[in-house]
Every structure is written in structure tokens, then in C-alpha cells.
Amino acid sequence: MYQRRTLVASSVGLHARPAGLVAKTAAGQPAKVRIAKITGGVAGDAVDAASVLGLMTLGAGHGDEVELTAEGDHAQASVDALAELIAQDLDA
């Protein structure tokens, strides 16, 4: 399993447009990526990163830390692609 943490850069967090962009990118990855919000240094329940509704239920706001995980072939490339996207201001 490959995992990576990153900060949410979008001013509205993973809500609406940013969640749609992340979900679309996740759906196009060769490995299934899961994402969880970090609270108190601990990852909460993970959701499918390709689900807009799942992303919005995380409640991940601007500056929050999230952890992305994937298993199998292409796990690192898939996680890294999403981590780099989430670390950008997707509201711009």
C-alpha cells in the first residue's frame, strides 16, 4: 500500500467544483484511491476519491490535511497525481 498526506489548498476545501475535479481525476487513475481527513494526527474514515459525494462528506476545508492511499500496480502514481491536484488552489 502507498500513502501520502497533503494539505487542501482550495479556499472552499473539497466542496463543489474542487470535489468534482478531484473525483474526475481519481476516476481516471489506474489504481483506486481512497482519501481520509486527518484530525489530531489520525486518519478518519476513508472514502472513494472518485466519489464527489464521498469527498464532500469528509468536511475537508482549506488547510486541512488529508491522507490518500492506494494498493497494487500504479498506486504511487495514482496517489501522487491526486495529492498534487489537491495541493493546488482549484478555485482559481
All heavy atoms as an XYZ file, in Angstrom:
641
protein
N       0.849     -1.179      0.000
C       0.000      0.000      0.000
C       0.895      1.243      0.000
O       1.914      1.292      0.660
C      -0.889      0.029      1.243
C      -1.703      1.290      1.281
S      -2.838      1.637      2.650
C      -2.807      0.307      3.725
N       0.478      2.226     -0.775
C       1.189      3.503     -0.822
C       0.261      4.558     -0.238
O      -0.936      4.587     -0.546
C       1.567      3.851     -2.266
C       2.270      5.172     -2.397
C       3.593      5.312     -1.988
C       1.628      6.273     -2.924
C       4.256      6.525     -2.099
C       2.282      7.499     -3.043
C       3.595      7.613     -2.631
O       4.244      8.824     -2.739
N       0.812      5.420      0.605
C       0.007      6.502      1.164
C       0.811      7.797      1.181
O       2.037      7.775      1.236
C      -0.495      6.174      2.562
C       0.585      5.927      3.584
C      -0.011      5.442      4.904
O      -1.057      4.803      4.931
N       0.664      5.745      5.981
N       0.073      8.878      1.121
C       0.707     10.201      1.117
C      -0.274     11.201      1.716
O      -1.478     11.128      1.482
C       1.052     10.590     -0.319
C       1.681     11.957     -0.461
C       2.111     12.212     -1.880
N       2.469     13.613     -2.059
C       2.796     14.144     -3.209
N       2.826     13.401     -4.299
N       3.103     15.416     -3.303
N       0.263     12.130      2.481
C      -0.556     13.196      3.059
C      -0.279     14.506      2.332
O       0.831     14.750      1.885
C      -0.269     13.349      4.549
C      -0.761     12.172      5.361
C      -0.571     12.372      6.834
N      -1.149     11.252      7.584
C      -1.281     11.234      8.886
N      -0.882     12.263      9.624
N      -1.819     10.190      9.484
N      -1.306     15.347      2.262
C      -1.172     16.668      1.661
C      -2.196     17.603      2.297
O      -3.127     17.157      2.965
C      -1.350     16.609      0.128
O      -0.944     17.843     -0.447
C      -2.786     16.311     -0.272
N      -2.001     18.895      2.080
C      -2.931     19.908      2.591
C      -3.882     20.341      1.484
O      -3.491     20.459      0.325
C      -2.165     21.117      3.118
C      -1.225     20.869      4.287
C      -0.492     22.158      4.659
C      -1.977     20.318      5.484
N      -5.116     20.628      1.858
C      -6.130     21.108      0.922
C      -5.889     22.600      0.680
O      -5.941     23.393      1.612
C      -7.551     20.874      1.474
C      -8.597     21.449      0.524
C      -7.786     19.393      1.728
N      -5.619     22.966     -0.569
C      -5.285     24.353     -0.884
C      -6.496     25.196     -1.295
O      -6.469     26.415     -1.151
C      -4.236     24.404     -1.990
N      -7.547     24.580     -1.793
C      -8.706     25.351     -2.259
C      -9.384     26.081     -1.109
O      -9.583     25.514     -0.035
C      -9.720     24.429     -2.939
O      -9.185     23.922     -4.133
N      -9.761     27.324     -1.350
C     -10.353     28.143     -0.294
C     -11.687     27.598      0.200
O     -12.057     27.837      1.343
C     -10.515     29.587     -0.762
O     -11.386     29.654     -1.876
N     -12.417     26.838     -0.630
C     -13.679     26.233     -0.201
C     -13.483     24.792      0.241
O     -14.453     24.098      0.548
C     -14.766     26.300     -1.306
C     -15.131     27.738     -1.621
C     -14.353     25.542     -2.537
N     -12.245     24.326      0.276
C     -11.971     22.945      0.658
C     -12.378     21.984     -0.443
O     -12.462     22.355     -1.611
N     -12.640     20.747     -0.069
C     -13.073     19.740     -1.048
C     -14.590     19.767     -1.139
O     -15.294     18.871     -0.671
C     -12.567     18.350     -0.649
C     -11.065     18.165     -0.736
C     -10.682     16.748     -0.342
C     -10.550     18.480     -2.130
N     -15.095     20.840     -1.717
C     -16.517     21.056     -1.852
C     -16.799     21.535     -3.275
O     -15.979     22.216     -3.867
C     -16.986     22.110     -0.833
C     -18.462     22.321     -0.836
N     -19.344     21.383     -0.366
C     -19.214     23.357     -1.283
C     -20.574     21.837     -0.501
N     -20.519     23.027     -1.059
N     -17.925     21.174     -3.809
C     -18.408     21.615     -5.113
C     -17.386     21.412     -6.227
O     -17.012     20.279     -6.522
C     -18.889     23.054     -5.033
N     -16.925     22.478     -6.840
C     -16.038     22.381     -8.006
C     -14.745     21.621     -7.699
O     -14.381     20.713     -8.449
C     -15.721     23.777     -8.555
C     -14.863     23.734     -9.808
C     -14.701     25.147    -10.407
N     -13.943     25.084    -11.640
C     -12.622     25.140    -11.712
N     -11.896     25.254    -10.612
N     -12.000     25.073    -12.866
N     -14.025     21.935     -6.627
C     -12.812     21.166     -6.339
C     -13.085     19.669     -6.159
O     -12.316     18.829     -6.643
C     -12.277     21.791     -5.056
C     -12.778     23.197     -5.100
C     -14.148     23.083     -5.710
N     -14.180     19.321     -5.498
C     -14.511     17.907     -5.304
C     -14.768     17.233     -6.653
O     -14.349     16.096     -6.873
C     -15.722     17.756     -4.392
N     -15.434     17.940     -7.552
C     -15.690     17.396     -8.889
C     -14.412     17.149     -9.664
O     -14.263     16.119    -10.324
N     -13.484     18.089     -9.574
C     -12.201     17.931    -10.276
C     -11.386     16.772     -9.700
O     -10.784     15.987    -10.448
C     -11.398     19.224    -10.202
C     -11.960     20.411    -10.975
C     -11.185     21.683    -10.628
C     -11.907     20.143    -12.471
N     -11.378     16.647     -8.391
C     -10.636     15.557     -7.748
C     -11.270     14.214     -8.106
O     -10.572     13.259     -8.453
C     -10.567     15.757     -6.219
C     -10.000     14.519     -5.528
C      -9.721     16.979     -5.890
N     -12.596     14.136     -8.032
C     -13.290     12.887     -8.348
C     -13.056     12.470     -9.795
O     -12.816     11.289    -10.081
C     -14.785     13.023     -8.066
N     -13.109     13.421    -10.697
C     -12.895     13.119    -12.118
C     -11.467     12.613    -12.340
O     -11.250     11.645    -13.064
C     -13.148     14.370    -12.964
C     -12.986     14.145    -14.444
C     -13.309     15.397    -15.227
C     -13.115     15.145    -16.722
N     -13.423     16.342    -17.504
N     -10.511     13.256    -11.709
C      -9.116     12.830    -11.831
C      -8.922     11.443    -11.214
O      -8.240     10.587    -11.785
C      -8.175     13.849    -11.174
O      -8.377     15.121    -11.802
C      -6.717     13.444    -11.310
N      -9.538     11.210    -10.061
C      -9.424      9.903     -9.389
C     -10.019      8.794    -10.252
O      -9.458      7.695    -10.331
C     -10.104      9.950     -8.035
N     -11.147      9.074    -10.884
C     -11.802      8.066    -11.726
C     -10.930      7.680    -12.914
O     -11.027      6.558    -13.419
C     -13.157      8.582    -12.203
N     -10.072      8.578    -13.352
C      -9.198      8.309    -14.489
C      -7.876      7.646    -14.129
O      -7.061      7.371    -15.007
N      -7.662      7.376    -12.853
C      -6.407      6.767    -12.411
C      -6.482      5.242    -12.533
O      -7.545      4.655    -12.352
C      -6.102      7.154    -10.959
C      -5.872      8.621    -10.742
C      -4.766      9.176    -11.614
O      -3.671      8.626    -11.665
N      -5.058     10.257    -12.311
N      -5.339      4.607    -12.793
C      -5.346      3.137    -12.913
C      -5.539      2.412    -11.581
O      -5.983      1.270    -11.566
C      -3.969      2.825    -13.509
C      -3.125      4.007    -13.203
C      -4.047      5.190    -13.132
N      -5.237      3.052    -10.458
C      -5.446      2.433     -9.144
C      -6.576      3.165     -8.429
O      -6.734      4.376     -8.563
C      -4.165      2.509     -8.306
N      -7.358      2.416     -7.662
C      -8.441      3.019     -6.879
C      -7.831      3.721     -5.674
O      -7.122      3.115     -4.874
C      -9.418      1.953     -6.413
C     -10.580      2.513     -5.633
C     -11.557      1.430     -5.234
C     -12.690      2.029     -4.418
N     -13.673      1.017     -4.059
N      -8.124      5.013     -5.533
C      -7.564      5.821     -4.451
C      -8.650      6.115     -3.424
O      -9.782      6.443     -3.772
C      -6.978      7.145     -4.999
C      -6.419      7.992     -3.870
C      -5.908      6.867     -6.042
N      -8.257      6.006     -2.152
C      -9.151      6.360     -1.046
C      -8.552      7.559     -0.332
O      -7.342      7.756     -0.348
C      -9.332      5.178     -0.105
C      -9.986      4.006     -0.860
C     -10.482      2.877     -0.028
N     -11.328      3.192      1.091
C     -12.665      3.389      1.051
N     -13.292      3.367     -0.098
N     -13.338      3.615      2.159
N      -9.418      8.369      0.265
C      -8.972      9.596      0.915
C      -9.639      9.732      2.282
O     -10.815      9.385      2.439
C      -9.263     10.823      0.021
C      -8.733     12.113      0.651
C     -10.738     10.920     -0.321
C      -8.798     13.320     -0.283
N      -8.877     10.209      3.249
C      -9.390     10.412      4.603
C      -8.887     11.756      5.121
O      -7.781     12.177      4.798
C      -8.921      9.296      5.531
N      -9.700     12.400      5.939
C      -9.301     13.647      6.591
C      -8.511     13.300      7.850
O      -8.873     12.379      8.584
C     -10.534     14.472      6.953
C     -10.218     15.798      7.609
C     -11.497     16.563      7.894
C     -11.240     17.807      8.710
N     -12.488     18.510      9.042
N      -7.441     14.043      8.086
C      -6.609     13.849      9.270
C      -7.099     14.790     10.364
O      -7.197     16.001     10.163
C      -5.126     14.148      8.961
C      -4.637     13.303      7.785
C      -4.273     13.932     10.198
C      -4.721     11.823      7.979
N      -7.407     14.229     11.528
C      -7.830     15.020     12.683
C      -6.997     14.578     13.882
O      -6.988     13.387     14.208
C      -9.328     14.821     12.974
O     -10.079     15.124     11.794
C      -9.790     15.729     14.107
N      -6.293     15.505     14.476
C      -5.451     15.166     15.624
C      -4.348     14.187     15.267
O      -3.959     13.371     16.091
N      -3.891     14.249     14.032
C      -2.820     13.374     13.576
C      -3.271     11.987     13.160
O      -2.454     11.160     12.758
N      -4.566     11.719     13.250
C      -5.101     10.393     12.937
C      -6.054     10.483     11.746
O      -6.898     11.383     11.680
C      -5.854      9.811     14.156
C      -6.448      8.458     13.840
C      -4.939      9.738     15.359
N      -5.926      9.532     10.825
C      -6.811      9.492      9.661
C      -8.194      8.999     10.074
O      -8.322      8.007     10.797
C      -6.226      8.583      8.595
N      -9.210      9.698      9.607
C     -10.591      9.279      9.846
C     -10.997      8.207      8.849
O     -10.150      7.583      8.204
N     -12.290      8.001      8.716
C     -12.796      7.015      7.764
C     -12.493      7.462      6.341
O     -12.756      8.611      5.967
C     -14.310      6.832      7.925
C     -14.678      6.180      9.249
O     -13.840      5.429      9.793
O     -15.795      6.418      9.732
N     -11.959      6.542      5.549
C     -11.596      6.850      4.170
C     -12.794      6.635      3.247
O     -13.633      5.770      3.486
C     -10.432      5.978      3.725
N     -12.856      7.460      2.196
C     -13.898      7.338      1.180
C     -13.229      7.193     -0.176
O     -12.046      7.495     -0.352
C     -14.843      8.568      1.173
C     -15.551      8.710      2.510
C     -14.098      9.845      0.818
N     -13.993      6.743     -1.144
C     -13.507      6.608     -2.517
C     -13.254      8.010     -3.078
O     -14.165      8.840     -3.109
C     -14.552      5.872     -3.348
C     -14.134      5.600     -4.773
O     -13.073      6.101     -5.223
O     -14.873      4.874     -5.460
N     -12.035      8.274     -3.518
C     -11.691      9.602     -4.034
C     -12.402      9.913     -5.350
O     -12.458     11.070     -5.762
C     -10.180      9.721     -4.215
N     -12.982      8.909     -5.997
C     -13.705      9.136     -7.246
C     -15.170      9.497     -7.007
O     -15.923      9.702     -7.959
C     -13.614      7.894     -8.137
N     -15.586      9.614     -5.751
C     -16.967      9.936     -5.409
C     -17.072     11.385     -4.936
O     -16.542     11.736     -3.880
C     -17.457      9.001     -4.298
O     -18.665      9.479     -3.747
N     -17.773     12.216     -5.698
C     -17.965     13.615     -5.310
C     -18.676     13.686     -3.960
O     -18.259     14.430     -3.075
C     -18.771     14.393     -6.381
C     -19.100     15.790     -5.893
C     -18.010     14.464     -7.685
N     -19.712     12.889     -3.795
C     -20.452     12.895     -2.531
C     -19.547     12.457     -1.378
O     -19.555     13.068     -0.305
C     -21.676     11.990     -2.620
C     -22.591     11.967     -1.398
C     -23.105     13.367     -1.077
C     -23.749     11.026     -1.621
N     -18.750     11.426     -1.597
C     -17.824     10.969     -0.566
C     -16.842     12.055     -0.172
O     -16.594     12.281      1.017
N     -16.293     12.741     -1.161
C     -15.343     13.825     -0.891
C     -15.994     14.932     -0.072
O     -15.392     15.463      0.861
C     -14.790     14.390     -2.203
C     -13.854     13.476     -2.987
C     -13.607     14.039     -4.377
C     -12.546     13.284     -2.244
N     -17.213     15.272     -0.408
C     -17.895     16.358      0.297
C     -18.236     15.964      1.730
O     -18.248     16.814      2.617
C     -19.120     16.803     -0.489
C     -18.713     17.484     -1.802
S     -20.077     17.894     -2.893
C     -20.969     19.064     -1.920
N     -18.481     14.669      1.984
C     -18.810     14.237      3.344
C     -17.597     14.247      4.269
O     -17.768     14.214      5.489
C     -19.435     12.823      3.365
O     -18.492     11.880      2.864
C     -20.723     12.772      2.573
N     -16.398     14.309      3.705
C     -15.196     14.393      4.542
C     -15.170     15.673      5.375
O     -14.612     15.702      6.461
C     -13.930     14.361      3.678
C     -13.540     13.047      3.039
C     -12.315     13.246      2.143
C     -13.266     11.990      4.085
N     -15.733     16.736      4.814
C     -15.693     18.025      5.502
C     -14.296     18.616      5.535
O     -13.944     19.343      6.452
N     -13.485     18.296      4.529
C     -12.106     18.797      4.465
C     -12.105     20.223      3.937
O     -12.473     20.471      2.795
C     -11.249     17.903      3.583
N     -11.697     21.153      4.789
C     -11.659     22.562      4.425
C     -10.264     23.026      4.052
O      -9.295     22.255      4.095
N     -10.173     24.293      3.713
C      -8.890     24.902      3.353
C      -7.885     24.710      4.490
O      -8.172     24.994      5.647
C      -9.090     26.391      3.073
C      -7.810     27.132      2.841
N      -7.118     27.029      1.665
C      -7.093     27.941      3.646
C      -6.024     27.773      1.768
N      -5.990     28.333      2.958
N      -6.719     24.193      4.141
C      -5.655     23.998      5.113
C      -5.715     22.686      5.876
O      -4.784     22.353      6.609
N      -6.799     21.931      5.719
C      -6.892     20.626      6.377
C      -5.947     19.635      5.704
O      -5.681     19.716      4.509
C      -8.324     20.072      6.325
C      -9.265     20.767      7.279
O      -8.785     21.447      8.209
O     -10.491     20.643      7.091
N      -5.494     18.681      6.489
C      -4.623     17.639      5.958
C      -5.465     16.408      5.621
O      -6.374     16.039      6.359
C      -3.562     17.262      6.994
C      -2.519     16.298      6.475
C      -1.412     16.015      7.473
O      -1.674     16.064      8.694
O      -0.293     15.751      7.036
N      -5.156     15.809      4.471
C      -5.832     14.584      4.048
C      -4.781     13.526      3.730
O      -3.637     13.852      3.412
C      -6.751     14.810      2.826
C      -7.930     15.705      3.177
C      -5.987     15.366      1.638
N      -5.200     12.267      3.845
C      -4.310     11.157      3.518
C      -4.918     10.363      2.378
O      -6.086      9.969      2.438
C      -4.131     10.254      4.739
C      -3.194      9.081      4.488
C      -2.978      8.271      5.743
O      -3.864      7.449      6.066
O      -1.952      8.496      6.408
N      -4.122     10.147      1.346
C      -4.544      9.378      0.184
C      -3.846      8.031      0.212
O      -2.649      7.962      0.512
C      -4.173     10.124     -1.100
C      -4.829     11.491     -1.215
C      -3.816     12.534     -1.574
C      -5.933     11.432     -2.220
N      -4.575      6.970     -0.105
C      -3.990      5.638     -0.119
C      -4.468      4.862     -1.343
O      -5.575      5.089     -1.842
C      -4.374      4.827      1.136
O      -5.795      4.738      1.212
C      -3.847      5.462      2.404
N      -3.619      3.965     -1.806
C      -3.976      3.063     -2.907
C      -3.105      1.822     -2.804
O      -2.030      1.850     -2.204
C      -3.789      3.746     -4.256
N      -3.572      0.741     -3.404
C      -2.832     -0.515     -3.413
C      -2.659     -0.996     -4.842
O      -3.419     -0.628     -5.721
C      -3.581     -1.583     -2.603
C      -3.661     -1.283     -1.131
C      -4.288     -2.418     -0.336
O      -4.286     -3.553     -0.821
O      -4.767     -2.139      0.761
N      -1.660     -1.847     -5.019
C      -1.475     -2.504     -6.305
C      -0.648     -1.708     -7.291
O       0.019     -0.727     -6.941
N      -0.704     -2.192     -8.538
C       0.037     -1.545     -9.617
C      -0.402     -0.094     -9.769
O      -1.586      0.213     -9.669
C      -0.197     -2.274    -10.944
C       0.378     -3.679    -10.943
O       1.280     -3.944    -10.126
O      -0.088     -4.499    -11.754
N       0.528      0.772     -9.999
C       0.280      2.199    -10.245
C      -0.248      2.953     -9.029
O      -0.751      4.066     -9.175
C      -0.654      2.403    -11.439
C      -0.248      1.649    -12.659
N       0.849      1.990    -13.405
C      -0.769      0.546    -13.249
C       0.979      1.138    -14.410
N       0.004      0.249    -14.334
N      -0.164      2.355     -7.838
C      -0.671      3.024     -6.635
C       0.040      4.346     -6.398
O      -0.602      5.365     -6.138
C      -0.526      2.108     -5.419
N       1.361      4.352     -6.497
C       2.105      5.576     -6.210
C       1.774      6.671     -7.210
O       1.527      7.812     -6.826
C       3.612      5.321     -6.201
C       4.394      6.573     -5.844
C       5.877      6.335     -5.644
O       6.325      5.199     -5.612
N       6.627      7.401     -5.500
N       1.731      6.352     -8.475
C       1.429      7.355     -9.500
C       0.021      7.914     -9.317
O      -0.207      9.123     -9.467
C       1.584      6.763    -10.893
N      -0.928      7.052     -8.994
C      -2.316      7.494     -8.808
C      -2.446      8.410     -7.600
O      -3.081      9.468     -7.672
C      -3.236      6.275     -8.645
O      -3.220      5.484     -9.808
N      -1.840      8.021     -6.474
C      -1.895      8.831     -5.260
C      -1.179     10.156     -5.476
O      -1.693     11.221     -5.107
C      -1.300      8.061     -4.064
C      -1.020      8.992     -2.894
C      -2.235      6.944     -3.645
N      -0.008     10.115     -6.073
C       0.758     11.344     -6.292
C       0.015     12.327     -7.188
O       0.032     13.536     -6.939
C       2.132     11.025     -6.879
C       3.076     10.409     -5.861
O       2.784     10.457     -4.647
O       4.116      9.868     -6.285
N      -0.663     11.827     -8.224
C      -1.424     12.707     -9.117
C      -2.520     13.444     -8.347
O      -2.717     14.656     -8.521
C      -2.023     11.904    -10.270
N      -3.223     12.731     -7.479
C      -4.290     13.369     -6.707
C      -3.744     14.296     -5.632
O      -4.295     15.369     -5.396
C      -5.190     12.316     -6.073
C      -6.111     11.590     -7.044
C      -6.948     10.557     -6.314
C      -7.019     12.561     -7.764
N      -2.660     13.889     -4.981
C      -2.064     14.730     -3.934
C      -1.617     16.067     -4.521
O      -1.830     17.120     -3.918
C      -0.889     14.018     -3.275
N      -1.021     16.027     -5.697
C      -0.562     17.259     -6.342
C      -1.740     18.141     -6.746
O      -1.670     19.365     -6.651
C       0.322     16.919     -7.522
C       1.663     16.315     -7.087
C       2.466     15.696     -8.204
O       2.177     15.981     -9.388
O       3.386     14.919     -7.900
N      -2.845     17.521     -7.170
C      -4.036     18.289     -7.540
C      -4.659     18.962     -6.314
O      -4.981     20.149     -6.342
C      -5.056     17.370     -8.214
C      -6.342     18.023     -8.687
C      -6.060     19.034     -9.808
C      -7.331     16.969     -9.169
N      -4.799     18.223     -5.231
C      -5.409     18.754     -4.008
C      -4.562     19.878     -3.420
O      -5.097     20.803     -2.816
C      -5.620     17.613     -2.986
C      -6.703     16.672     -3.522
C      -5.990     18.150     -1.613
C      -6.812     15.365     -2.766
N      -3.254     19.824     -3.618
C      -2.353     20.844     -3.096
C      -2.391     22.139     -3.911
O      -1.721     23.108     -3.560
C      -0.923     20.308     -3.032
N      -3.196     22.171     -4.968
C      -3.361     23.379     -5.797
C      -4.658     24.083     -5.414
O      -5.607     23.456     -4.949
C      -3.446     23.005     -7.282
C      -2.220     22.356     -7.850
C      -2.443     21.954     -9.299
O      -3.218     22.565    -10.012
N      -1.775     20.897     -9.713
N      -4.695     25.397     -5.665
C      -5.927     26.161     -5.455
C      -6.854     25.906     -6.641
O      -6.677     26.498     -7.703
C      -5.623     27.652     -5.304
C      -6.864     28.467     -5.026
O      -7.964     27.876     -4.901
O      -6.744     29.690     -4.901
N      -7.799     25.008     -6.474
C      -8.691     24.629     -7.562
C      -9.828     25.615     -7.771
O     -10.669     25.424     -8.635
C      -9.249     23.224     -7.297
C      -8.192     22.137     -7.166
C      -8.837     20.804     -6.784
C      -7.388     21.996     -8.439
N      -9.867     26.680     -6.985
C     -10.893     27.712     -7.135
C     -10.469     28.796     -8.120
O     -11.276     29.601     -8.531
C     -11.187     28.370     -5.788
C     -11.631     27.368     -4.761
O     -12.473     26.514     -5.097
O     -11.145     27.424     -3.627
N      -9.192     28.833     -8.448
C      -8.658     29.897     -9.299
C      -9.111     29.761    -10.728
O      -9.449     28.732    -11.201
C      -7.134     29.910     -9.229
